[in-house]
Every structure is written in C-alpha cells, then in structure tokens.
Amino acid sequence: MNQPPLPGPAALDGSSVDALLQDTTPWLSCEECFERMDAYVEAAVHRSPQQDEAMATHLRACAACHEEAQSLVDLLRGL
Ligand SMILES: [Zn+2]
C-alpha cells in the first residue's frame, strides 16, 4: 500500500518537534483557553463552582487571556 506523502513533518526542526511533544498538562494553549473561555466566564459570573483548574491556571499565568476573560466578565455583568 502506498501512503500519500504527508506534508509538514520534514520541514519541522528539532525545537518545533520538542514543543509539539511537550506534555503541558494542566497547561492550556491560548487557543484551548479561548475555546473554553465562554463556559468558564459564564460560570464565574454566575458564581458556579469552577471545575476547570486548567483554565484557572492558564488565566493566572497568561496576561492576554486573563484580560480577555476579564472583559468578558465585565460584558456579561453589564447586561
Ligand atoms: Zn493565554
């Protein structure tokens, strides 16, 4: 069976591969953080118990996402 050629991997250098393979649990990427932010902020605004420790960890460490979350909170509270 011939496999179709996969684009990409040959172009990755060592450090890119290392970055992809790193176990970042419970750390989220900013992309994952953004995907979960709506639900997280909803819970925060409604004072529901937060189950998402990974989100909390990311928001403590990432100023950009924290700012985004804060503005969402402000927005929801303003409604
Ligand atoms: Zn982030």
PDB file of the backbone (N, CA, C, O) and the ligand in Angstrom, with CONECT records:
HET     ZN  A 101       1
ATOM      1  N   MET A   1       0.847  -1.209   0.000  1.00  0.00           N
ATOM      2  CA  MET A   1       0.000   0.000   0.000  1.00  0.00           C
ATOM      3  C   MET A   1       0.871   1.244   0.000  1.00  0.00           C
ATOM      4  O   MET A   1       1.742   1.401   0.855  1.00  0.00           O
ATOM      5  N   ASN A   2       0.635   2.118  -0.953  1.00  0.00           N
ATOM      6  CA  ASN A   2       1.367   3.376  -0.963  1.00  0.00           C
ATOM      7  C   ASN A   2       0.693   4.396  -0.068  1.00  0.00           C
ATOM      8  O   ASN A   2      -0.506   4.643  -0.199  1.00  0.00           O
ATOM      9  N   GLN A   3       1.436   4.979   0.822  1.00  0.00           N
ATOM     10  CA  GLN A   3       0.911   6.072   1.651  1.00  0.00           C
ATOM     11  C   GLN A   3       1.056   7.380   0.895  1.00  0.00           C
ATOM     12  O   GLN A   3       2.111   7.637   0.314  1.00  0.00           O
ATOM     13  N   PRO A   4       0.028   8.209   0.888  1.00  0.00           N
ATOM     14  CA  PRO A   4       0.225   9.530   0.296  1.00  0.00           C
ATOM     15  C   PRO A   4       1.255  10.292   1.108  1.00  0.00           C
ATOM     16  O   PRO A   4       1.324  10.122   2.325  1.00  0.00           O
ATOM     17  N   PRO A   5       2.053  11.123   0.468  1.00  0.00           N
ATOM     18  CA  PRO A   5       3.062  11.871   1.225  1.00  0.00           C
ATOM     19  C   PRO A   5       2.401  12.858   2.183  1.00  0.00           C
ATOM     20  O   PRO A   5       1.468  13.573   1.815  1.00  0.00           O
ATOM     21  N   LEU A   6       2.888  12.883   3.388  1.00  0.00           N
ATOM     22  CA  LEU A   6       2.355  13.829   4.362  1.00  0.00           C
ATOM     23  C   LEU A   6       3.167  15.113   4.336  1.00  0.00           C
ATOM     24  O   LEU A   6       4.389  15.085   4.476  1.00  0.00           O
ATOM     25  N   PRO A   7       2.498  16.219   4.159  1.00  0.00           N
ATOM     26  CA  PRO A   7       3.246  17.487   4.188  1.00  0.00           C
ATOM     27  C   PRO A   7       3.611  17.862   5.620  1.00  0.00           C
ATOM     28  O   PRO A   7       2.900  17.503   6.559  1.00  0.00           O
ATOM     29  N   GLY A   8       4.669  18.552   5.780  1.00  0.00           N
ATOM     30  CA  GLY A   8       4.930  19.143   7.086  1.00  0.00           C
ATOM     31  C   GLY A   8       6.095  18.609   7.869  1.00  0.00           C
ATOM     32  O   GLY A   8       7.081  19.321   8.061  1.00  0.00           O
ATOM     33  N   PRO A   9       6.014  17.334   8.346  1.00  0.00           N
ATOM     34  CA  PRO A   9       6.995  16.898   9.348  1.00  0.00           C
ATOM     35  C   PRO A   9       8.440  17.088   8.930  1.00  0.00           C
ATOM     36  O   PRO A   9       9.276  17.434   9.765  1.00  0.00           O
ATOM     37  N   ALA A  10       8.757  16.871   7.660  1.00  0.00           N
ATOM     38  CA  ALA A  10      10.140  17.004   7.231  1.00  0.00           C
ATOM     39  C   ALA A  10      10.632  18.441   7.411  1.00  0.00           C
ATOM     40  O   ALA A  10      11.830  18.676   7.563  1.00  0.00           O
ATOM     41  N   ALA A  11       9.707  19.395   7.393  1.00  0.00           N
ATOM     42  CA  ALA A  11      10.100  20.792   7.496  1.00  0.00           C
ATOM     43  C   ALA A  11      10.306  21.235   8.945  1.00  0.00           C
ATOM     44  O   ALA A  11      10.879  22.294   9.201  1.00  0.00           O
ATOM     45  N   LEU A  12       9.833  20.412   9.894  1.00  0.00           N
ATOM     46  CA  LEU A  12       9.980  20.796  11.298  1.00  0.00           C
ATOM     47  C   LEU A  12      11.417  20.615  11.764  1.00  0.00           C
ATOM     48  O   LEU A  12      12.023  19.575  11.504  1.00  0.00           O
ATOM     49  N   ASP A  13      11.955  21.578  12.427  1.00  0.00           N
ATOM     50  CA  ASP A  13      13.266  21.385  13.025  1.00  0.00           C
ATOM     51  C   ASP A  13      13.115  20.800  14.425  1.00  0.00           C
ATOM     52  O   ASP A  13      11.995  20.638  14.910  1.00  0.00           O
ATOM     53  N   GLY A  14      14.193  20.490  15.058  1.00  0.00           N
ATOM     54  CA  GLY A  14      14.150  19.779  16.328  1.00  0.00           C
ATOM     55  C   GLY A  14      13.362  20.499  17.403  1.00  0.00           C
ATOM     56  O   GLY A  14      12.594  19.873  18.134  1.00  0.00           O
ATOM     57  N   SER A  15      13.540  21.793  17.506  1.00  0.00           N
ATOM     58  CA  SER A  15      12.890  22.509  18.596  1.00  0.00           C
ATOM     59  C   SER A  15      11.378  22.564  18.394  1.00  0.00           C
ATOM     60  O   SER A  15      10.627  22.547  19.369  1.00  0.00           O
ATOM     61  N   SER A  16      10.915  22.630  17.126  1.00  0.00           N
ATOM     62  CA  SER A  16       9.474  22.614  16.874  1.00  0.00           C
ATOM     63  C   SER A  16       8.875  21.291  17.314  1.00  0.00           C
ATOM     64  O   SER A  16       7.800  21.253  17.913  1.00  0.00           O
ATOM     65  N   VAL A  17       9.577  20.207  17.014  1.00  0.00           N
ATOM     66  CA  VAL A  17       9.093  18.884  17.406  1.00  0.00           C
ATOM     67  C   VAL A  17       9.033  18.776  18.919  1.00  0.00           C
ATOM     68  O   VAL A  17       8.052  18.273  19.469  1.00  0.00           O
ATOM     69  N   ASP A  18      10.056  19.235  19.585  1.00  0.00           N
ATOM     70  CA  ASP A  18      10.064  19.211  21.046  1.00  0.00           C
ATOM     71  C   ASP A  18       8.876  19.962  21.618  1.00  0.00           C
ATOM     72  O   ASP A  18       8.250  19.509  22.576  1.00  0.00           O
ATOM     73  N   ALA A  19       8.566  21.114  21.030  1.00  0.00           N
ATOM     74  CA  ALA A  19       7.462  21.918  21.520  1.00  0.00           C
ATOM     75  C   ALA A  19       6.142  21.181  21.349  1.00  0.00           C
ATOM     76  O   ALA A  19       5.259  21.266  22.202  1.00  0.00           O
ATOM     77  N   LEU A  20       6.011  20.451  20.231  1.00  0.00           N
ATOM     78  CA  LEU A  20       4.759  19.733  19.992  1.00  0.00           C
ATOM     79  C   LEU A  20       4.591  18.560  20.938  1.00  0.00           C
ATOM     80  O   LEU A  20       3.473  18.205  21.311  1.00  0.00           O
ATOM     81  N   LEU A  21       5.717  17.957  21.328  1.00  0.00           N
ATOM     82  CA  LEU A  21       5.644  16.739  22.124  1.00  0.00           C
ATOM     83  C   LEU A  21       5.589  17.010  23.619  1.00  0.00           C
ATOM     84  O   LEU A  21       5.350  16.098  24.411  1.00  0.00           O
ATOM     85  N   GLN A  22       5.806  18.245  23.999  1.00  0.00           N
ATOM     86  CA  GLN A  22       5.832  18.549  25.425  1.00  0.00           C
ATOM     87  C   GLN A  22       4.474  18.290  26.075  1.00  0.00           C
ATOM     88  O   GLN A  22       3.430  18.659  25.540  1.00  0.00           O
ATOM     89  N   ASP A  23       4.515  17.661  27.214  1.00  0.00           N
ATOM     90  CA  ASP A  23       3.292  17.470  27.987  1.00  0.00           C
ATOM     91  C   ASP A  23       3.043  18.726  28.811  1.00  0.00           C
ATOM     92  O   ASP A  23       3.752  19.010  29.776  1.00  0.00           O
ATOM     93  N   THR A  24       2.025  19.464  28.408  1.00  0.00           N
ATOM     94  CA  THR A  24       1.780  20.747  29.067  1.00  0.00           C
ATOM     95  C   THR A  24       0.654  20.671  30.092  1.00  0.00           C
ATOM     96  O   THR A  24       0.285  21.687  30.681  1.00  0.00           O
ATOM     97  N   THR A  25       0.100  19.468  30.311  1.00  0.00           N
ATOM     98  CA  THR A  25      -0.951  19.309  31.297  1.00  0.00           C
ATOM     99  C   THR A  25      -0.504  19.801  32.656  1.00  0.00           C
ATOM    100  O   THR A  25       0.609  19.456  33.054  1.00  0.00           O
ATOM    101  N   PRO A  26      -1.274  20.581  33.409  1.00  0.00           N
ATOM    102  CA  PRO A  26      -2.606  21.065  33.070  1.00  0.00           C
ATOM    103  C   PRO A  26      -2.581  22.385  32.312  1.00  0.00           C
ATOM    104  O   PRO A  26      -3.577  23.109  32.318  1.00  0.00           O
ATOM    105  N   TRP A  27      -1.503  22.708  31.679  1.00  0.00           N
ATOM    106  CA  TRP A  27      -1.416  23.976  30.987  1.00  0.00           C
ATOM    107  C   TRP A  27      -2.158  23.914  29.673  1.00  0.00           C
ATOM    108  O   TRP A  27      -2.008  22.964  28.904  1.00  0.00           O
ATOM    109  N   LEU A  28      -2.949  24.919  29.426  1.00  0.00           N
ATOM    110  CA  LEU A  28      -3.638  25.026  28.148  1.00  0.00           C
ATOM    111  C   LEU A  28      -2.847  25.946  27.230  1.00  0.00           C
ATOM    112  O   LEU A  28      -2.123  26.832  27.683  1.00  0.00           O
ATOM    113  N   SER A  29      -3.001  25.718  25.939  1.00  0.00           N
ATOM    114  CA  SER A  29      -2.545  26.731  24.995  1.00  0.00           C
ATOM    115  C   SER A  29      -3.568  27.861  25.016  1.00  0.00           C
ATOM    116  O   SER A  29      -4.689  27.683  25.491  1.00  0.00           O
ATOM    117  N   CYS A  30      -3.181  29.015  24.504  1.00  0.00           N
ATOM    118  CA  CYS A  30      -4.120  30.125  24.437  1.00  0.00           C
ATOM    119  C   CYS A  30      -5.320  29.766  23.568  1.00  0.00           C
ATOM    120  O   CYS A  30      -6.438  30.216  23.820  1.00  0.00           O
ATOM    121  N   GLU A  31      -5.079  28.953  22.546  1.00  0.00           N
ATOM    122  CA  GLU A  31      -6.175  28.547  21.657  1.00  0.00           C
ATOM    123  C   GLU A  31      -7.200  27.721  22.427  1.00  0.00           C
ATOM    124  O   GLU A  31      -8.403  27.954  22.311  1.00  0.00           O
ATOM    125  N   GLU A  32      -6.727  26.761  23.210  1.00  0.00           N
ATOM    126  CA  GLU A  32      -7.635  25.947  24.028  1.00  0.00           C
ATOM    127  C   GLU A  32      -8.344  26.814  25.051  1.00  0.00           C
ATOM    128  O   GLU A  32      -9.530  26.638  25.330  1.00  0.00           O
ATOM    129  N   CYS A  33      -7.591  27.753  25.601  1.00  0.00           N
ATOM    130  CA  CYS A  33      -8.150  28.659  26.588  1.00  0.00           C
ATOM    131  C   CYS A  33      -9.321  29.441  25.990  1.00  0.00           C
ATOM    132  O   CYS A  33     -10.373  29.574  26.616  1.00  0.00           O
ATOM    133  N   PHE A  34      -9.127  29.955  24.773  1.00  0.00           N
ATOM    134  CA  PHE A  34     -10.188  30.724  24.135  1.00  0.00           C
ATOM    135  C   PHE A  34     -11.415  29.861  23.858  1.00  0.00           C
ATOM    136  O   PHE A  34     -12.548  30.330  23.961  1.00  0.00           O
ATOM    137  N   GLU A  35     -11.180  28.585  23.504  1.00  0.00           N
ATOM    138  CA  GLU A  35     -12.297  27.693  23.215  1.00  0.00           C
ATOM    139  C   GLU A  35     -13.154  27.468  24.458  1.00  0.00           C
ATOM    140  O   GLU A  35     -14.367  27.283  24.353  1.00  0.00           O
ATOM    141  N   ARG A  36     -12.527  27.483  25.631  1.00  0.00           N
ATOM    142  CA  ARG A  36     -13.255  27.162  26.865  1.00  0.00           C
ATOM    143  C   ARG A  36     -13.663  28.406  27.637  1.00  0.00           C
ATOM    144  O   ARG A  36     -14.317  28.318  28.676  1.00  0.00           O
ATOM    145  N   MET A  37     -13.268  29.576  27.115  1.00  0.00           N
ATOM    146  CA  MET A  37     -13.424  30.784  27.915  1.00  0.00           C
ATOM    147  C   MET A  37     -14.887  31.149  28.168  1.00  0.00           C
ATOM    148  O   MET A  37     -15.248  31.567  29.268  1.00  0.00           O
ATOM    149  N   ASP A  38     -15.725  30.989  27.142  1.00  0.00           N
ATOM    150  CA  ASP A  38     -17.134  31.344  27.305  1.00  0.00           C
ATOM    151  C   ASP A  38     -17.762  30.607  28.486  1.00  0.00           C
ATOM    152  O   ASP A  38     -18.402  31.211  29.347  1.00  0.00           O
ATOM    153  N   ALA A  39     -17.562  29.281  28.507  1.00  0.00           N
ATOM    154  CA  ALA A  39     -18.141  28.470  29.575  1.00  0.00           C
ATOM    155  C   ALA A  39     -17.555  28.856  30.929  1.00  0.00           C
ATOM    156  O   ALA A  39     -18.260  28.921  31.937  1.00  0.00           O
ATOM    157  N   TYR A  40     -16.254  29.108  30.925  1.00  0.00           N
ATOM    158  CA  TYR A  40     -15.569  29.439  32.173  1.00  0.00           C
ATOM    159  C   TYR A  40     -16.078  30.761  32.740  1.00  0.00           C
ATOM    160  O   TYR A  40     -16.338  30.880  33.938  1.00  0.00           O
ATOM    161  N   VAL A  41     -16.215  31.751  31.859  1.00  0.00           N
ATOM    162  CA  VAL A  41     -16.654  33.074  32.285  1.00  0.00           C
ATOM    163  C   VAL A  41     -18.118  33.043  32.733  1.00  0.00           C
ATOM    164  O   VAL A  41     -18.488  33.693  33.710  1.00  0.00           O
ATOM    165  N   GLU A  42     -18.942  32.285  32.012  1.00  0.00           N
ATOM    166  CA  GLU A  42     -20.336  32.111  32.431  1.00  0.00           C
ATOM    167  C   GLU A  42     -20.411  31.611  33.870  1.00  0.00           C
ATOM    168  O   GLU A  42     -21.154  32.142  34.696  1.00  0.00           O
ATOM    169  N   ALA A  43     -19.628  30.587  34.144  1.00  0.00           N
ATOM    170  CA  ALA A  43     -19.629  30.005  35.491  1.00  0.00           C
ATOM    171  C   ALA A  43     -19.144  31.021  36.517  1.00  0.00           C
ATOM    172  O   ALA A  43     -19.681  31.103  37.622  1.00  0.00           O
ATOM    173  N   ALA A  44     -18.131  31.790  36.147  1.00  0.00           N
ATOM    174  CA  ALA A  44     -17.584  32.777  37.075  1.00  0.00           C
ATOM    175  C   ALA A  44     -18.623  33.853  37.394  1.00  0.00           C
ATOM    176  O   ALA A  44     -18.782  34.246  38.549  1.00  0.00           O
ATOM    177  N   VAL A  45     -19.322  34.322  36.369  1.00  0.00           N
ATOM    178  CA  VAL A  45     -20.305  35.383  36.555  1.00  0.00           C
ATOM    179  C   VAL A  45     -21.478  34.894  37.410  1.00  0.00           C
ATOM    180  O   VAL A  45     -22.029  35.644  38.216  1.00  0.00           O
ATOM    181  N   HIS A  46     -21.847  33.630  37.222  1.00  0.00           N
ATOM    182  CA  HIS A  46     -22.969  33.080  37.978  1.00  0.00           C
ATOM    183  C   HIS A  46     -22.533  32.423  39.278  1.00  0.00           C
ATOM    184  O   HIS A  46     -23.317  31.747  39.944  1.00  0.00           O
ATOM    185  N   ARG A  47     -21.272  32.633  39.627  1.00  0.00           N
ATOM    186  CA  ARG A  47     -20.708  32.120  40.872  1.00  0.00           C
ATOM    187  C   ARG A  47     -20.926  30.619  41.026  1.00  0.00           C
ATOM    188  O   ARG A  47     -21.133  30.112  42.128  1.00  0.00           O
ATOM    189  N   SER A  48     -20.876  29.922  39.891  1.00  0.00           N
ATOM    190  CA  SER A  48     -20.911  28.468  39.945  1.00  0.00           C
ATOM    191  C   SER A  48     -19.537  27.973  40.362  1.00  0.00           C
ATOM    192  O   SER A  48     -18.528  28.627  40.099  1.00  0.00           O
ATOM    193  N   PRO A  49     -19.498  26.815  41.014  1.00  0.00           N
ATOM    194  CA  PRO A  49     -18.186  26.274  41.381  1.00  0.00           C
ATOM    195  C   PRO A  49     -17.350  26.025  40.124  1.00  0.00           C
ATOM    196  O   PRO A  49     -17.834  25.434  39.159  1.00  0.00           O
ATOM    197  N   GLN A  50     -16.106  26.474  40.140  1.00  0.00           N
ATOM    198  CA  GLN A  50     -15.238  26.281  38.978  1.00  0.00           C
ATOM    199  C   GLN A  50     -14.591  24.899  39.042  1.00  0.00           C
ATOM    200  O   GLN A  50     -13.907  24.561  40.009  1.00  0.00           O
ATOM    201  N   GLN A  51     -14.821  24.111  37.996  1.00  0.00           N
ATOM    202  CA  GLN A  51     -14.189  22.793  37.922  1.00  0.00           C
ATOM    203  C   GLN A  51     -12.950  22.830  37.055  1.00  0.00           C
ATOM    204  O   GLN A  51     -12.182  21.868  37.022  1.00  0.00           O
ATOM    205  N   ASP A  52     -12.748  23.927  36.356  1.00  0.00           N
ATOM    206  CA  ASP A  52     -11.739  23.935  35.308  1.00  0.00           C
ATOM    207  C   ASP A  52     -10.414  24.490  35.824  1.00  0.00           C
ATOM    208  O   ASP A  52     -10.068  25.647  35.583  1.00  0.00           O
ATOM    209  N   GLU A  53      -9.695  23.651  36.527  1.00  0.00           N
ATOM    210  CA  GLU A  53      -8.434  24.079  37.131  1.00  0.00           C
ATOM    211  C   GLU A  53      -7.409  24.470  36.075  1.00  0.00           C
ATOM    212  O   GLU A  53      -6.601  25.372  36.289  1.00  0.00           O
ATOM    213  N   ALA A  54      -7.446  23.790  34.937  1.00  0.00           N
ATOM    214  CA  ALA A  54      -6.503  24.116  33.862  1.00  0.00           C
ATOM    215  C   ALA A  54      -6.742  25.534  33.352  1.00  0.00           C
ATOM    216  O   ALA A  54      -5.799  26.267  33.056  1.00  0.00           O
ATOM    217  N   MET A  55      -8.005  25.904  33.253  1.00  0.00           N
ATOM    218  CA  MET A  55      -8.337  27.267  32.843  1.00  0.00           C
ATOM    219  C   MET A  55      -7.835  28.274  33.860  1.00  0.00           C
ATOM    220  O   MET A  55      -7.214  29.278  33.510  1.00  0.00           O
ATOM    221  N   ALA A  56      -8.114  27.989  35.123  1.00  0.00           N
ATOM    222  CA  ALA A  56      -7.693  28.901  36.186  1.00  0.00           C
ATOM    223  C   ALA A  56      -6.188  29.069  36.179  1.00  0.00           C
ATOM    224  O   ALA A  56      -5.674  30.176  36.343  1.00  0.00           O
ATOM    225  N   THR A  57      -5.484  27.963  35.987  1.00  0.00           N
ATOM    226  CA  THR A  57      -4.019  28.009  35.940  1.00  0.00           C
ATOM    227  C   THR A  57      -3.550  28.861  34.776  1.00  0.00           C
ATOM    228  O   THR A  57      -2.643  29.682  34.922  1.00  0.00           O
ATOM    229  N   HIS A  58      -4.170  28.665  33.622  1.00  0.00           N
ATOM    230  CA  HIS A  58      -3.752  29.429  32.447  1.00  0.00           C
ATOM    231  C   HIS A  58      -4.019  30.916  32.652  1.00  0.00           C
ATOM    232  O   HIS A  58      -3.182  31.757  32.322  1.00  0.00           O
ATOM    233  N   LEU A  59      -5.174  31.230  33.193  1.00  0.00           N
ATOM    234  CA  LEU A  59      -5.531  32.640  33.359  1.00  0.00           C
ATOM    235  C   LEU A  59      -4.634  33.328  34.376  1.00  0.00           C
ATOM    236  O   LEU A  59      -4.365  34.524  34.269  1.00  0.00           O
ATOM    237  N   ARG A  60      -4.165  32.559  35.376  1.00  0.00           N
ATOM    238  CA  ARG A  60      -3.234  33.158  36.339  1.00  0.00           C
ATOM    239  C   ARG A  60      -1.904  33.474  35.678  1.00  0.00           C
ATOM    240  O   ARG A  60      -1.221  34.425  36.056  1.00  0.00           O
ATOM    241  N   ALA A  61      -1.542  32.667  34.685  1.00  0.00           N
ATOM    242  CA  ALA A  61      -0.203  32.785  34.103  1.00  0.00           C
ATOM    243  C   ALA A  61      -0.168  33.613  32.822  1.00  0.00           C
ATOM    244  O   ALA A  61       0.902  34.057  32.405  1.00  0.00           O
ATOM    245  N   CYS A  62      -1.319  33.826  32.194  1.00  0.00           N
ATOM    246  CA  CYS A  62      -1.319  34.434  30.866  1.00  0.00           C
ATOM    247  C   CYS A  62      -2.097  35.750  30.895  1.00  0.00           C
ATOM    248  O   CYS A  62      -3.325  35.763  30.985  1.00  0.00           O
ATOM    249  N   ALA A  63      -1.361  36.842  30.818  1.00  0.00           N
ATOM    250  CA  ALA A  63      -1.995  38.154  30.933  1.00  0.00           C
ATOM    251  C   ALA A  63      -2.989  38.418  29.805  1.00  0.00           C
ATOM    252  O   ALA A  63      -4.035  39.030  30.022  1.00  0.00           O
ATOM    253  N   ALA A  64      -2.661  37.958  28.612  1.00  0.00           N
ATOM    254  CA  ALA A  64      -3.536  38.213  27.464  1.00  0.00           C
ATOM    255  C   ALA A  64      -4.897  37.550  27.645  1.00  0.00           C
ATOM    256  O   ALA A  64      -5.932  38.177  27.419  1.00  0.00           O
ATOM    257  N   CYS A  65      -4.894  36.281  28.054  1.00  0.00           N
ATOM    258  CA  CYS A  65      -6.156  35.567  28.239  1.00  0.00           C
ATOM    259  C   CYS A  65      -6.903  36.088  29.464  1.00  0.00           C
ATOM    260  O   CYS A  65      -8.133  36.146  29.471  1.00  0.00           O
ATOM    261  N   HIS A  66      -6.156  36.465  30.496  1.00  0.00           N
ATOM    262  CA  HIS A  66      -6.788  37.000  31.680  1.00  0.00           C
ATOM    263  C   HIS A  66      -7.541  38.285  31.347  1.00  0.00           C
ATOM    264  O   HIS A  66      -8.656  38.513  31.816  1.00  0.00           O
ATOM    265  N   GLU A  67      -6.906  39.112  30.530  1.00  0.00           N
ATOM    266  CA  GLU A  67      -7.540  40.366  30.116  1.00  0.00           C
ATOM    267  C   GLU A  67      -8.804  40.086  29.314  1.00  0.00           C
ATOM    268  O   GLU A  67      -9.833  40.736  29.501  1.00  0.00           O
ATOM    269  N   GLU A  68      -8.707  39.112  28.421  1.00  0.00           N
ATOM    270  CA  GLU A  68      -9.858  38.731  27.600  1.00  0.00           C
ATOM    271  C   GLU A  68     -10.999  38.215  28.487  1.00  0.00           C
ATOM    272  O   GLU A  68     -12.158  38.583  28.293  1.00  0.00           O
ATOM    273  N   ALA A  69     -10.665  37.372  29.446  1.00  0.00           N
ATOM    274  CA  ALA A  69     -11.673  36.827  30.350  1.00  0.00           C
ATOM    275  C   ALA A  69     -12.316  37.942  31.178  1.00  0.00           C
ATOM    276  O   ALA A  69     -13.528  37.966  31.390  1.00  0.00           O
ATOM    277  N   GLN A  70     -11.477  38.851  31.634  1.00  0.00           N
ATOM    278  CA  GLN A  70     -11.989  39.942  32.459  1.00  0.00           C
ATOM    279  C   GLN A  70     -12.960  40.818  31.673  1.00  0.00           C
ATOM    280  O   GLN A  70     -13.990  41.238  32.200  1.00  0.00           O
ATOM    281  N   SER A  71     -12.629  41.093  30.409  1.00  0.00           N
ATOM    282  CA  SER A  71     -13.529  41.932  29.625  1.00  0.00           C
ATOM    283  C   SER A  71     -14.830  41.200  29.322  1.00  0.00           C
ATOM    284  O   SER A  71     -15.884  41.826  29.212  1.00  0.00           O
ATOM    285  N   LEU A  72     -14.763  39.873  29.185  1.00  0.00           N
ATOM    286  CA  LEU A  72     -15.992  39.095  29.001  1.00  0.00           C
ATOM    287  C   LEU A  72     -16.856  39.139  30.260  1.00  0.00           C
ATOM    288  O   LEU A  72     -18.078  39.267  30.185  1.00  0.00           O
ATOM    289  N   VAL A  73     -16.201  39.030  31.417  1.00  0.00           N
ATOM    290  CA  VAL A  73     -16.919  39.107  32.685  1.00  0.00           C
ATOM    291  C   VAL A  73     -17.624  40.456  32.808  1.00  0.00           C
ATOM    292  O   VAL A  73     -18.800  40.526  33.167  1.00  0.00           O
ATOM    293  N   ASP A  74     -16.884  41.527  32.505  1.00  0.00           N
ATOM    294  CA  ASP A  74     -17.463  42.874  32.560  1.00  0.00           C
ATOM    295  C   ASP A  74     -18.663  42.995  31.638  1.00  0.00           C
ATOM    296  O   ASP A  74     -19.689  43.579  31.987  1.00  0.00           O
ATOM    297  N   LEU A  75     -18.505  42.421  30.441  1.00  0.00           N
ATOM    298  CA  LEU A  75     -19.566  42.467  29.441  1.00  0.00           C
ATOM    299  C   LEU A  75     -20.825  41.768  29.946  1.00  0.00           C
ATOM    300  O   LEU A  75     -21.929  42.300  29.835  1.00  0.00           O
ATOM    301  N   LEU A  76     -20.643  40.551  30.510  1.00  0.00           N
ATOM    302  CA  LEU A  76     -21.786  39.769  30.980  1.00  0.00           C
ATOM    303  C   LEU A  76     -22.451  40.444  32.181  1.00  0.00           C
ATOM    304  O   LEU A  76     -23.676  40.430  32.306  1.00  0.00           O
ATOM    305  N   ARG A  77     -21.648  41.030  33.055  1.00  0.00           N
ATOM    306  CA  ARG A  77     -22.212  41.691  34.243  1.00  0.00           C
ATOM    307  C   ARG A  77     -22.935  42.971  33.863  1.00  0.00           C
ATOM    308  O   ARG A  77     -23.839  43.423  34.566  1.00  0.00           O
ATOM    309  N   GLY A  78     -22.523  43.553  32.731  1.00  0.00           N
ATOM    310  CA  GLY A  78     -23.154  44.788  32.293  1.00  0.00           C
ATOM    311  C   GLY A  78     -24.515  44.573  31.660  1.00  0.00           C
ATOM    312  O   GLY A  78     -25.289  45.518  31.509  1.00  0.00           O
ATOM    313  N   LEU A  79     -24.816  43.323  31.283  1.00  0.00           N
ATOM    314  CA  LEU A  79     -26.084  43.070  30.599  1.00  0.00           C
ATOM    315  C   LEU A  79     -27.278  43.103  31.542  1.00  0.00           C
ATOM    316  O   LEU A  79     -28.413  42.907  31.108  1.00  0.00           O
TER     317      LEU A  79
HETATM  318 ZN    ZN A 101      -3.312  32.561  27.101  1.00  0.00          ZN2+
END
